[in-house]
Amino acid sequence: MDALAPTGMGYHGVADWRRRVFELYGRIRASAQPQDAWEQWREARDEMLRTHEQSPLDDDDRAAFEALEFYDYDPGLRFIVEVVASASEEKLNMDLGADGTAELAPAGRTQGLADALGGELNLYWITGYGGGLFLPFADATSGIETYGGGRYVLDTIKGADLGCADNGGLVIDFNFAYNPSCSYSSRWVCPLAPSDNTLPQPVHAGERTLGRH
């Protein structure tokens, strides 16, 4: 859940957007009922896209916006995974247009998705001040039922953090997968899922492309 690049007083709007996202994910992590937390997450996302000054929607789309489209909640697509060492230490550089480039350093690889989804995913660390964990992915629905550039599950710089389980495993809940801001408007340039973070199986969970049923 990004917010527009700030200008002038817009910094305060961005700060408010980020604060709300951090608070929202804090409630998600504290909830003992993942599906209830997901319902609250959906409601909050719809409200922010509809009303917040930093909504990524263009004005015309925002005026007509009612709600994002999601697959039904599937508890079978919530995973607690181990994170093992990455096979490669090569960093990725992604063009962000006017915002420069993002450098993604391999931060590990999931272990625990392959049986259900046919593959594992690389986790990345966005380098720079503070840094943050980033997990973008594509799957067999990408470009058909979901955004062609893939979706995000984790982006801890922006507050999208599902946390860890009591056993230390990383929570990867695809029901919370969401579209990057560039899926809503051409004003945006976003880091997209690298080609080796494509799952061969469809992930029928999370946000769909607006207008598809």
Secondary structure in CASP SS format (residue, H / E / C, confidence):
PFRMAT SS
TARGET T0000
AUTHOR 0000-0000-0000
METHOD secondary structure of the structure
MODEL  1
M C 1.00
D C 1.00
A C 1.00
L C 1.00
A C 1.00
P C 1.00
T C 1.00
G C 1.00
M C 1.00
G H 1.00
Y H 1.00
H H 1.00
G H 1.00
V H 1.00
A H 1.00
D H 1.00
W H 1.00
R H 1.00
R H 1.00
R H 1.00
V H 1.00
F H 1.00
E H 1.00
L H 1.00
Y H 1.00
G H 1.00
R H 1.00
I H 1.00
R H 1.00
A H 1.00
S C 1.00
A C 1.00
Q C 1.00
P H 1.00
Q H 1.00
D H 1.00
A H 1.00
W H 1.00
E H 1.00
Q H 1.00
W H 1.00
R H 1.00
E H 1.00
A H 1.00
R H 1.00
D H 1.00
E H 1.00
M H 1.00
L H 1.00
R H 1.00
T H 1.00
H C 1.00
E C 1.00
Q C 1.00
S C 1.00
P C 1.00
L C 1.00
D C 1.00
D H 1.00
D H 1.00
D H 1.00
R H 1.00
A H 1.00
A H 1.00
F C 1.00
E C 1.00
A C 1.00
L C 1.00
E C 1.00
F E 1.00
Y C 1.00
D C 1.00
Y C 1.00
D C 1.00
P H 1.00
G H 1.00
L H 1.00
R E 1.00
F E 1.00
I E 1.00
V E 1.00
E E 1.00
V E 1.00
V E 1.00
A C 1.00
S C 1.00
A C 1.00
S C 1.00
E C 1.00
E C 1.00
K C 1.00
L E 1.00
N E 1.00
M E 1.00
D E 1.00
L C 1.00
G H 1.00
A H 1.00
D H 1.00
G C 1.00
T E 1.00
A E 1.00
E E 1.00
L E 1.00
A E 1.00
P E 1.00
A E 1.00
G E 1.00
R E 1.00
T E 1.00
Q E 1.00
G C 1.00
L C 1.00
A H 1.00
D H 1.00
A H 1.00
L H 1.00
G C 1.00
G C 1.00
E C 1.00
L C 1.00
N E 1.00
L E 1.00
Y E 1.00
W E 1.00
I E 1.00
T C 1.00
G C 1.00
Y C 1.00
G C 1.00
G C 1.00
G E 1.00
L E 1.00
F E 1.00
L E 1.00
P E 1.00
F E 1.00
A E 1.00
D C 1.00
A C 1.00
T C 1.00
S E 1.00
G C 1.00
I C 1.00
E C 1.00
T E 1.00
Y C 1.00
G C 1.00
G C 1.00
G C 1.00
R E 1.00
Y E 1.00
V E 1.00
L E 1.00
D E 1.00
T H 1.00
I H 1.00
K H 1.00
G C 1.00
A E 1.00
D C 1.00
L C 1.00
G C 1.00
C E 1.00
A C 1.00
D C 1.00
N C 1.00
G C 1.00
G C 1.00
L E 1.00
V E 1.00
I E 1.00
D E 1.00
F H 1.00
N H 1.00
F H 1.00
A C 1.00
Y E 1.00
N C 1.00
P C 1.00
S H 1.00
C H 1.00
S H 1.00
Y C 1.00
S C 1.00
S C 1.00
R C 1.00
W C 1.00
V C 1.00
C C 1.00
P C 1.00
L C 1.00
A C 1.00
P C 1.00
S H 1.00
D H 1.00
N H 1.00
T E 1.00
L C 1.00
P C 1.00
Q C 1.00
P C 1.00
V C 1.00
H C 1.00
A C 1.00
G C 1.00
E E 1.00
R C 1.00
T C 1.00
L C 1.00
G C 1.00
R C 1.00
H C 1.00
END
